[in-house]
Amino acid sequence: MDIPSWVWLTTALVTTGMLLVDVLIIGRRPHEPSMKEVSRHLTFYLAAAVAFGLGVFYFAGSQYGTEFFAGWLTEYSLSIDNLFIFIIILNKFAVPRQYQQTALLVGIVLALVMRGIFIFLGAAAIERFSFFFYFLGSFVIYTAIKLVKEGAEDEDEFEESRLIKWVEKRFPATLEYDGAKLFVKENGKRLITPMFIVITALGTTDLLFALDSIPAIYGLTEEPYLVFTANVFALMGLRQLYFLIGGLLERLVYLSYGLAILLAFIGVKLVLEALHVNELSFINGGEHVGWAPEIPIWLSLLVIVGTLAITTVASLIAAGGLSDTERDARTGPRRDHENG
């Protein structure tokens, strides 16, 4: 795709503007959003993503349009899986309900910045080094295997990173939240609040998410513009989705397995793509491997939609026959915020 600079600039301005509106509204009135409010906003974001994808179909053709929808659905499903970790972090630090959306929004903005950096680094690496596909494919397959192990071992506990532990040890902090403030002054000393630690936890977690999701989407499209916009639309509405279907997330007991299948498929697709553009001398004498099949993007989209549909239906059927205790055992610990 030959994307003019003004299109890149317009896209960045519009998406940033949407985020700024959200920030200004939340910053002035922290609250727990109603179901009507989050439903309205989520519908808007989903409609905007679909409209953008149809626009890509119209202006750039079906190939790029299909790539966008495949990338968006993949990133959106990975983002939904990330909500599990967000729930655990917010529960662990007992973030009051009225401040949770503020924490989530800041975390999403940090995720957007980090993913933007990885998108452009990945694009530069792919353009200069064709063998980078081998690395991406191997990493995505490794991520798929890791997801299967985590699903089998029920390891959804949030473990504080060394950075968070260092922050907690190095900086004096208050015991209570002071609204959405990150810093407060007590007896002339500047202290961090628990919200600062929460934002740090979300930020470091976002970094790990970016390391997993960006290689995956490059298996579906090599266009940086589509990679960027798919990630933007996948992150927008994530905060509303958290409040809208927080209970439903606990019922998606097979989500990690479905995502593992999806990532394994994309990883294999990346390796096959690497074989097609192979330049490594120790593989087929540095020539492309003719026997390696090429997976068309329409088949990728079909596999993505089919996997997500089967995973969702199977999860809901299985969760319907589980008790609350059994469901918690499969999806990890959940703690009521009001009860601490």
C-alpha positions as CSV (number, residue, x, y, z in Angstrom):
1,M,0.0,0.0,0.0
2,D,1.2,3.5,-0.9
3,I,-0.1,5.5,2.0
4,P,0.4,9.3,1.6
5,S,1.8,11.2,4.6
6,W,-1.4,13.2,5.0
7,V,-3.4,9.9,5.4
8,W,-1.0,8.8,8.2
9,L,-1.2,12.2,9.8
10,T,-5.0,12.3,9.6
11,T,-5.3,8.8,11.0
12,A,-3.0,9.6,13.9
13,L,-4.9,12.9,14.6
14,V,-8.3,11.3,14.5
15,T,-7.4,8.4,16.8
16,T,-5.5,10.6,19.2
17,G,-8.5,13.0,19.3
18,M,-10.8,10.1,20.2
19,L,-8.5,9.1,23.0
20,L,-8.2,12.7,24.2
21,V,-11.9,13.1,24.4
22,D,-12.1,10.0,26.5
23,V,-9.3,11.2,28.8
24,L,-10.9,14.6,29.3
25,I,-14.3,13.1,30.1
26,I,-12.8,10.6,32.6
27,G,-10.4,13.0,34.1
28,R,-13.2,15.5,35.0
29,R,-15.7,12.9,36.2
30,P,-14.2,9.6,37.5
31,H,-17.1,7.1,37.8
32,E,-18.2,3.5,37.2
33,P,-19.9,3.6,33.8
34,S,-23.4,2.4,33.4
35,M,-24.3,-0.5,31.0
36,K,-26.0,2.0,28.7
37,E,-23.0,4.2,28.6
38,V,-20.4,1.4,27.8
39,S,-22.8,-0.2,25.3
40,R,-23.2,3.0,23.4
41,H,-19.5,3.7,23.3
42,L,-18.5,0.1,22.4
43,T,-21.1,0.1,19.6
44,F,-19.5,3.3,18.2
45,Y,-16.0,1.8,18.3
46,L,-17.0,-1.4,16.7
47,A,-19.0,0.4,14.0
48,A,-15.9,2.7,13.4
49,A,-13.7,-0.4,12.9
50,V,-16.1,-2.0,10.5
51,A,-16.6,1.2,8.6
52,F,-12.8,1.7,8.3
53,G,-12.4,-1.9,7.1
54,L,-15.0,-1.4,4.4
55,G,-13.2,1.8,3.4
56,V,-10.0,-0.2,2.9
57,F,-12.0,-2.6,0.8
58,Y,-13.3,0.2,-1.3
59,F,-10.2,2.3,-1.7
60,A,-7.4,-0.3,-1.6
61,G,-9.1,-3.5,-2.7
62,S,-10.3,-6.8,-1.2
63,Q,-6.8,-8.1,-0.5
64,Y,-6.0,-5.3,1.9
65,G,-9.5,-5.1,3.2
66,T,-9.4,-8.8,4.2
67,E,-6.0,-8.3,5.7
68,F,-7.3,-5.5,7.9
69,F,-10.3,-7.6,9.2
70,A,-8.1,-10.6,9.8
71,G,-5.6,-8.5,11.7
72,W,-8.3,-6.6,13.7
73,L,-10.1,-9.7,14.7
74,T,-6.8,-11.4,15.8
75,E,-5.7,-8.3,17.8
76,Y,-9.1,-7.9,19.3
77,S,-9.3,-11.5,20.5
78,L,-5.8,-11.2,22.0
79,S,-6.9,-8.0,23.7
80,I,-9.9,-9.7,25.2
81,D,-7.6,-12.3,26.6
82,N,-5.5,-9.5,28.1
83,L,-8.5,-8.3,30.0
84,F,-8.1,-11.4,32.3
85,I,-4.8,-10.0,33.4
86,F,-6.2,-6.5,33.7
87,I,-8.9,-7.9,36.0
88,I,-6.4,-9.6,38.2
89,I,-4.2,-6.5,38.4
90,L,-7.1,-4.3,39.4
91,N,-8.3,-6.8,41.9
92,K,-4.8,-7.4,43.4
93,F,-4.4,-3.7,44.1
94,A,-8.0,-3.2,45.1
95,V,-8.7,-0.3,42.8
96,P,-12.0,1.3,43.6
97,R,-14.7,0.8,40.9
98,Q,-15.0,4.5,40.1
99,Y,-11.3,4.7,39.3
100,Q,-10.9,1.5,37.4
101,Q,-11.8,3.0,34.0
102,T,-9.1,5.8,34.6
103,A,-6.5,3.1,35.2
104,L,-7.6,1.1,32.2
105,L,-7.6,4.1,29.9
106,V,-4.0,5.0,30.9
107,G,-3.0,1.4,30.4
108,I,-4.6,1.4,27.0
109,V,-2.8,4.6,25.9
110,L,0.5,3.1,27.1
111,A,-0.3,-0.1,25.1
112,L,-0.9,2.0,22.0
113,V,2.4,3.8,22.3
114,M,4.4,0.6,22.9
115,R,2.7,-1.2,20.0
116,G,3.3,1.8,17.7
117,I,7.0,1.5,18.5
118,F,7.1,-2.3,17.8
119,I,5.1,-1.9,14.6
120,F,7.6,0.5,13.1
121,L,10.6,-1.5,14.3
122,G,9.0,-4.7,12.9
123,A,8.3,-3.0,9.6
124,A,11.9,-1.8,9.3
125,A,13.3,-5.3,10.2
126,I,11.0,-7.0,7.6
127,E,12.0,-4.6,4.9
128,R,15.7,-5.0,5.5
129,F,15.9,-8.7,6.6
130,S,13.6,-11.2,4.9
131,F,14.8,-13.9,7.3
132,F,13.1,-12.0,10.1
133,F,10.0,-14.0,9.2
134,Y,11.7,-17.1,10.6
135,F,12.2,-15.3,13.9
136,L,8.6,-14.0,14.0
137,G,7.1,-17.4,13.1
138,S,9.2,-19.2,15.8
139,F,8.2,-16.6,18.4
140,V,4.5,-16.8,17.6
141,I,4.6,-20.6,17.8
142,Y,6.4,-20.4,21.1
143,T,3.7,-18.0,22.4
144,A,1.0,-20.5,21.3
145,I,2.8,-23.3,23.2
146,K,3.1,-21.0,26.3
147,L,-0.7,-20.3,26.1
148,V,-1.5,-24.0,26.0
149,K,0.7,-24.6,29.1
150,E,-0.8,-21.7,31.0
151,G,-4.3,-23.0,30.2
152,A,-3.5,-26.5,31.3
153,E,-1.8,-25.4,34.5
154,D,-4.4,-22.7,35.4
155,E,-1.7,-20.1,36.0
156,D,-3.6,-16.9,35.8
157,E,-2.1,-15.4,39.0
158,F,-0.5,-12.1,38.5
159,E,3.2,-12.0,39.6
160,E,4.7,-8.7,40.3
161,S,7.7,-7.9,38.0
162,R,11.0,-6.8,39.3
163,L,10.3,-3.3,38.2
164,I,7.1,-3.2,40.3
165,K,8.8,-4.7,43.3
166,W,11.6,-2.1,42.9
167,V,9.1,0.7,42.8
168,E,7.3,-0.5,45.9
169,K,10.6,-0.8,47.7
170,R,12.3,2.3,46.5
171,F,9.5,4.9,46.7
172,P,7.4,5.6,49.8
173,A,3.7,5.2,49.1
174,T,0.4,5.9,50.7
175,L,-1.8,3.1,51.8
176,E,-5.0,4.7,50.4
177,Y,-6.1,5.9,47.0
178,D,-6.5,9.6,46.6
179,G,-8.8,9.7,43.6
180,A,-6.9,9.0,40.4
181,K,-3.8,10.9,41.6
182,L,-0.4,9.3,41.1
183,F,1.4,11.5,43.6
184,V,0.4,13.3,46.9
185,K,2.1,15.4,49.5
186,E,2.0,14.3,53.2
187,N,3.9,16.2,55.8
188,G,5.9,18.0,53.2
189,K,7.0,14.8,51.5
190,R,5.9,13.7,48.0
191,L,4.6,10.1,48.0
192,I,3.3,7.8,45.3
193,T,-0.2,6.4,45.5
194,P,-1.3,2.8,44.9
195,M,-2.6,4.2,41.5
196,F,1.0,4.8,40.5
197,I,1.9,1.2,41.1
198,V,-1.2,0.0,39.2
199,I,-0.3,2.1,36.2
200,T,3.3,0.7,36.4
201,A,1.9,-2.8,36.5
202,L,-0.4,-2.2,33.5
203,G,2.4,-0.5,31.5
204,T,4.9,-3.4,32.0
205,T,2.1,-5.9,31.2
206,D,1.3,-3.9,28.0
207,L,4.9,-4.3,27.0
208,L,4.7,-8.0,27.2
209,F,1.4,-8.0,25.3
210,A,3.0,-6.0,22.5
211,L,5.8,-8.5,22.2
212,D,3.1,-11.2,21.7
213,S,0.6,-9.5,19.5
214,I,2.7,-7.5,17.0
215,P,4.6,-10.6,15.6
216,A,1.2,-12.3,15.2
217,I,-0.4,-9.6,13.1
218,Y,2.7,-9.4,10.8
219,G,1.8,-13.0,9.9
220,L,-1.4,-11.6,8.4
221,T,-0.3,-8.4,6.8
222,E,3.0,-6.7,6.1
223,E,1.5,-3.3,5.7
224,P,2.5,-1.1,8.7
225,Y,-0.6,1.1,8.2
226,L,-3.0,-1.8,8.5
227,V,-1.0,-3.2,11.5
228,F,-1.3,0.1,13.2
229,T,-4.9,0.8,12.5
230,A,-5.9,-2.8,13.4
231,N,-4.2,-2.4,16.8
232,V,-5.8,1.0,17.4
233,F,-9.3,-0.3,16.7
234,A,-8.6,-3.4,18.8
235,L,-7.6,-1.2,21.8
236,M,-10.4,1.3,21.4
237,G,-13.5,0.1,23.3
238,L,-11.4,-2.4,25.4
239,R,-12.2,-0.3,28.5
240,Q,-15.9,-0.4,27.8
241,L,-15.7,-4.1,27.1
242,Y,-14.1,-4.6,30.5
243,F,-17.2,-3.2,32.2
244,L,-19.7,-4.7,29.8
245,I,-18.7,-8.3,29.8
246,G,-16.5,-8.7,32.8
247,G,-18.7,-11.5,34.0
248,L,-18.8,-13.1,30.6
249,L,-15.0,-13.3,30.5
250,E,-15.1,-15.8,33.3
251,R,-17.2,-18.1,31.1
252,L,-14.6,-18.1,28.2
253,V,-12.9,-21.1,29.8
254,Y,-11.3,-22.3,26.5
255,L,-10.2,-18.9,25.2
256,S,-6.5,-19.5,25.8
257,Y,-6.7,-22.8,23.8
258,G,-8.5,-21.1,20.9
259,L,-5.9,-18.3,20.8
260,A,-3.1,-20.9,21.0
261,I,-4.5,-22.6,17.9
262,L,-4.9,-19.2,16.2
263,L,-1.3,-18.2,17.0
264,A,0.1,-21.6,16.0
265,F,-1.6,-21.2,12.6
266,I,-0.2,-17.7,12.1
267,G,3.2,-18.9,13.2
268,V,3.2,-21.7,10.6
269,K,2.0,-19.1,8.0
270,L,5.0,-16.9,8.9
271,V,7.5,-19.7,8.5
272,L,6.0,-20.7,5.1
273,E,6.2,-17.0,4.1
274,A,9.9,-17.1,5.1
275,L,10.5,-20.1,3.0
276,H,8.9,-18.3,0.0
277,V,11.3,-15.3,0.3
278,N,14.2,-17.4,1.7
279,E,17.7,-15.9,1.4
280,L,19.5,-18.0,4.0
281,S,22.2,-20.0,2.2
282,F,22.0,-23.0,4.4
283,I,18.3,-23.5,3.5
284,N,17.8,-24.7,-0.1
285,G,21.0,-22.9,-1.2
286,G,19.5,-19.5,-0.5
287,E,16.7,-20.0,-3.0
288,H,13.0,-19.9,-2.3
289,V,11.4,-23.2,-1.4
290,G,8.9,-24.1,-4.1
291,W,7.1,-26.8,-2.2
292,A,6.0,-24.6,0.6
293,P,2.3,-23.9,0.2
294,E,1.1,-20.3,0.3
295,I,-1.9,-19.6,2.6
296,P,-4.2,-17.0,1.0
297,I,-5.5,-14.3,3.3
298,W,-9.2,-15.3,2.8
299,L,-8.3,-18.7,4.3
300,S,-6.6,-17.0,7.2
301,L,-9.7,-14.9,7.9
302,L,-11.9,-18.0,7.7
303,V,-9.6,-19.9,10.2
304,I,-9.6,-16.9,12.5
305,V,-13.4,-16.5,12.5
306,G,-14.0,-20.2,12.7
307,T,-11.6,-20.7,15.6
308,L,-13.0,-17.8,17.6
309,A,-16.6,-18.9,17.0
310,I,-16.0,-22.5,18.0
311,T,-13.9,-21.5,21.0
312,T,-16.7,-19.1,22.2
313,V,-19.5,-21.6,21.7
314,A,-17.6,-24.4,23.4
315,S,-16.6,-22.2,26.3
316,L,-20.2,-21.1,26.9
317,I,-21.5,-24.6,26.7
318,A,-18.8,-25.9,29.1
319,A,-19.1,-23.0,31.5
320,G,-22.9,-23.5,31.7
321,G,-22.3,-26.9,33.3
322,L,-19.7,-25.6,35.8
323,S,-20.2,-24.4,39.3
324,D,-18.8,-21.0,40.3
325,T,-15.9,-22.8,42.1
326,E,-15.0,-24.9,39.1
327,R,-15.2,-21.9,36.8
328,D,-12.9,-19.9,39.0
329,A,-10.5,-22.8,39.1
330,R,-10.3,-22.7,35.2
331,T,-10.2,-19.0,34.7
332,G,-8.1,-18.0,37.7
333,P,-8.9,-16.1,40.9
334,R,-11.4,-13.2,40.9
335,R,-12.0,-11.0,43.9
336,D,-14.9,-8.7,44.4
337,H,-13.6,-5.1,44.4
338,E,-15.9,-3.9,47.1
339,N,-14.9,-6.7,49.5
340,G,-11.2,-6.1,48.8
